[in-house]
């Protein structure tokens, strides 16, 4: 990977590592817009101030948009979520493996 590519990955990871950023995107993965309140409920445990900050950052990054129906992922956000889609299958398999080790 080139230095430029590494920088891009690092920048994206820094954004996604911020508290609740991935949860916000994940809550919108079905493609349906959500109001602020519904999004807050979907994410769970996030304060309004933190959610506002994450929304602002994700909008500035071009991953989230706000329309008349509420917040939704952009085409770029949908592309990222598509690439992360295997995460759920991996998590289930991983959790099953941990459960087997615990026995």
Beta strands, then each sheet from edge to edge (+ up, - down):
strand 1: 64-67
strand 2: 70-73
sheet 1: 1+ 2-
end
